[in-house]
Amino acid sequence: MRDKVLVIDDERPTLKMFTLLLSAYGYDVLTAENGLEGVETFRREEPGLVLTDIKMPVMDGIEALKAIKKINPATEVIVITGHGDMDLAIQALNLDATDFINKPLKREALEKALTRARERMTIARNAEGQVVLEEKTRAAVIGVRGNVTAMTMPRLTEAFEQAVAMGKEALLIEFEKSASINGAGITGLTELLSDNAGSGTRVYLAGLSSNFRSVFETLGITRFAELFEQEKETLTDG
Amino acid sequence: MSFSERVIARFTRIGLREKLLFSMLAAVLFISVAIALISRWILVSSLTNELEMRGFAIAHSVAERGGSYLLDNDVPKLLALIFDEARLRQRKDLVAYIFIEDQKGNILAHTLTHKLPDSLRANTLPPGQPDSIKLIGLGNQEVYDLAAAINEGLYRIGTVHVGLNKRHIDTLVGKLRVAFLGFISAVVIITIILSSWLSKYITKPVSDLTRLSDEISRGNFDIPLKLGSGEDWDSAACPAFSNTDLPCWHFDQSRSGQTPAETHRKCADCAFYRKHKGDEVVQLGDSFRNMVWSIKLYRRRLRESEEKYRSLFDSGPDPIFVVDCASGTIRDANPRTSELYGYPREELLNMPFLELGPEHNTACLDFFIEGGGGCVYYPKRLHYKNGGEPFFVNMHACPISYRGKQAIIIAVTDITELIEKDAQLIQAAKMKSLGEMSAGVAHEINQPLNAIKVGSEFLSMMREEDLDIPKEHFKEVVNEISTQVDRAAEIIDTLRSFGRKSDLIEEPVDLNQPVRAVLSMVRRQFELDNIRFELNLAEGLSPVQAHSNRLQQVIFNLVANARDAINDVSNADGGGDRRILIHTGNHDGRVFIEVKDTGGGIDEKDQQKIFEPFFTTKEAGQGMGLGLAITYGIIKDYGGEIRIDSTKGRGTAFRMEFPAAPARGETKA
């Protein structure tokens, strides 16, 4: 059975194009022209993935996101925001959206977001350990997979404390490509990093998707930790 | 022309003085001559008669006394008697001779020293008659011979002849005539002198008045005015002469009936207006003098006023024309007109006024030709300079009478700078609006771009993956891309036309068009704010003479205010009645557009002020308070009006009304 995806957008032409594109990706595409209609469709069809525009009349994307998360908190909701509208993106993440894409939509971004969502869904289904602590010669490495939410925060905090206790010169938090961080996750991580700022341990964040990197930059997390696209080999050696 | 007519004509031509003189002379002469003739006739005849009587008395006395001598034939005694009688005192001048003849006609005695000429015997006394008189010649002189009978009882015994010297009588009569002539001459001379003086007395002031009147009608008021009383005036003594603000109480008082104010009380005892006691000539002189003073005073005031207005006309900062109503040509123009319009003055004069503003001046001329009274104001009329450069003016036109013809005074103010400033202000406000709109517009443009992007990504993915695209999908995508490009282009066009600076010239605009243009830019933004538009746009609206993008500015201002008003009472998420209603239509030859919101309404006290510049109810930093002021200015420019109907808590409706533009073809372009 093809995965169901619900697209909510007030623009009919966009919906039409989305339908063609997502069908080509092998999804079963459901469409709704506003949040209200979207929530109804969601309730009826229960798709695992929802793509929603934010600015819509009648009921906007944020409202729809709240409603959908209320119905099923595990739903992957990717919000589509106007280009560079980071405030809205962060607001959506705070409401447990799992990812966001900018408008005008780039296929690459869409593909990545879709892939990440699929992986997260698999992880969630397999219920594997999402936070793993590894000790390397020069650094403590925390591997993170799936969704970083309020639920994963206690585990992450524990791992972080253990890693700090190892007394290594550096601490690397390595996110899997599919990893997503919601609002609560971002807040928790920010707290951890700022509390740590006083100690000598330098913290590096690696593997974050470009979306989350820009969110972190916007929120000023870069003050407490360095961001890398790839994991730093020197740190992961041995 | 008969003789009498010629005389009368000649008489009317000669001067009054001569007339008086001649008339009086003629009358006096006639009377004197008549008196002289009558008296002379009476005197001469009675004198002659008296002398004759004296002659008869002598003759009878001789006859009485000489009768006895005659009977006695005592000739010496007779001779002595007649000599005595003839030589008695003054008688010797009168009596030329006395002789006595007897019954038979023999000369008995005579007083002549020579022989009695026979010519003396011509006067014979008929029998039965006591005496007789006859003029006879004696030598070279004439003598009245008086014969008287000498009677003795019933018988005549002789005749006494007494010769009276006619020359002596004539001398007496001559003396009498000379006396009369002298008298008449004296009377005539006295009459001439008198009448000459009298006529001079009467005619001198008259001819003086004539001379003065001539001088005055030639405009020379500075001549000394010595009339009758012989006093001249000093203008400085009259306060009203030098100070034109003061009324001349003597003159103006009679009109208003008011009494002079305390400060001018002295004028009540005027130094110039006076009446002397005297005859009519004196009073005429006074009256004339007063009249001249009055003319002089008011002529001076008139000249001063004329000079004042002339200098106002010439030095006024604005161009002023005097336009003839009948021909529509410029009759006079002040120097500013040539400066502004760029025509030399000579060219301006007699130029048709229409040439300066063909579109708008017709209305002005027609108004006055059709007999419109009072002054009219024409704002924002398009005029052209020499060379065809257009500019805007405000015109004030008032009817006057100019050189006996109906004319219009047209004062023109160049408001190009003002319009330019207005345009700049509107432009600046528009730019601000553009900024406010930008978020909405970005969203509007992002939508088609997004659809295009998704569509093209679909195509490129299918291409890369080497998948077959079903024909209908391909067609759908390509059509959609084209449609969305058009849509984006349209938004950009609307945006550009909104931002463009308006031309000077207005064009006919369908009011629905700016409404739609504004909505195309902001509608989605408003809807995202959960504000819904309800449109009731009437079809077939009459066009309005305006600038489309300024009307867009107006509508944007109103809907933006409406949004702010709605946001004041409810928020996008909280629900509530969040609507903006736009209604257009025709009404009584006017076109209206109504923008109504469901916001908080405007306080009664603020409703009067919201069109004032810099009045704002928004928080500091939220607005300059210029939006509605500019809106108001724009609406007024197009001859429209705007009204507010607002109830606190129930929302506000702005209703704008514009005059419908005349249909094409009706206006002369």
Boltz contact constraints between the chains, C-beta under 6 A:
constraints:
  - contact:
      token1: [A, 11]
      token2: [B, 447]
      max_distance: 6.0
  - contact:
      token1: [A, 13]
      token2: [B, 451]
      max_distance: 6.0
  - contact:
      token1: [A, 13]
      token2: [B, 480]
      max_distance: 6.0
  - contact:
      token1: [A, 13]
      token2: [B, 484]
      max_distance: 6.0
  - contact:
      token1: [A, 14]
      token2: [B, 450]
      max_distance: 6.0
  - contact:
      token1: [A, 14]
      token2: [B, 451]
      max_distance: 6.0
  - contact:
      token1: [A, 17]
      token2: [B, 451]
      max_distance: 6.0
  - contact:
      token1: [A, 17]
      token2: [B, 454]
      max_distance: 6.0
  - contact:
      token1: [A, 17]
      token2: [B, 455]
      max_distance: 6.0
  - contact:
      token1: [A, 18]
      token2: [B, 454]
      max_distance: 6.0
  - contact:
      token1: [A, 20]
      token2: [B, 458]
      max_distance: 6.0
  - contact:
      token1: [A, 20]
      token2: [B, 473]
      max_distance: 6.0
  - contact:
      token1: [A, 21]
      token2: [B, 454]
      max_distance: 6.0
  - contact:
      token1: [A, 21]
      token2: [B, 458]
      max_distance: 6.0
  - contact:
      token1: [A, 55]
      token2: [B, 528]
      max_distance: 6.0
  - contact:
      token1: [A, 57]
      token2: [B, 527]
      max_distance: 6.0
  - contact:
      token1: [A, 82]
      token2: [B, 446]
      max_distance: 6.0
  - contact:
      token1: [A, 103]
      token2: [B, 446]
      max_distance: 6.0
  - contact:
      token1: [A, 103]
      token2: [B, 450]
      max_distance: 6.0
  - contact:
      token1: [A, 104]
      token2: [B, 449]
      max_distance: 6.0
  - contact:
      token1: [A, 104]
      token2: [B, 450]
      max_distance: 6.0
  - contact:
      token1: [A, 104]
      token2: [B, 453]
      max_distance: 6.0
  - contact:
      token1: [A, 105]
      token2: [B, 453]
      max_distance: 6.0
  - contact:
      token1: [A, 105]
      token2: [B, 454]
      max_distance: 6.0
  - contact:
      token1: [A, 107]
      token2: [B, 457]
      max_distance: 6.0
  - contact:
      token1: [A, 107]
      token2: [B, 461]
      max_distance: 6.0
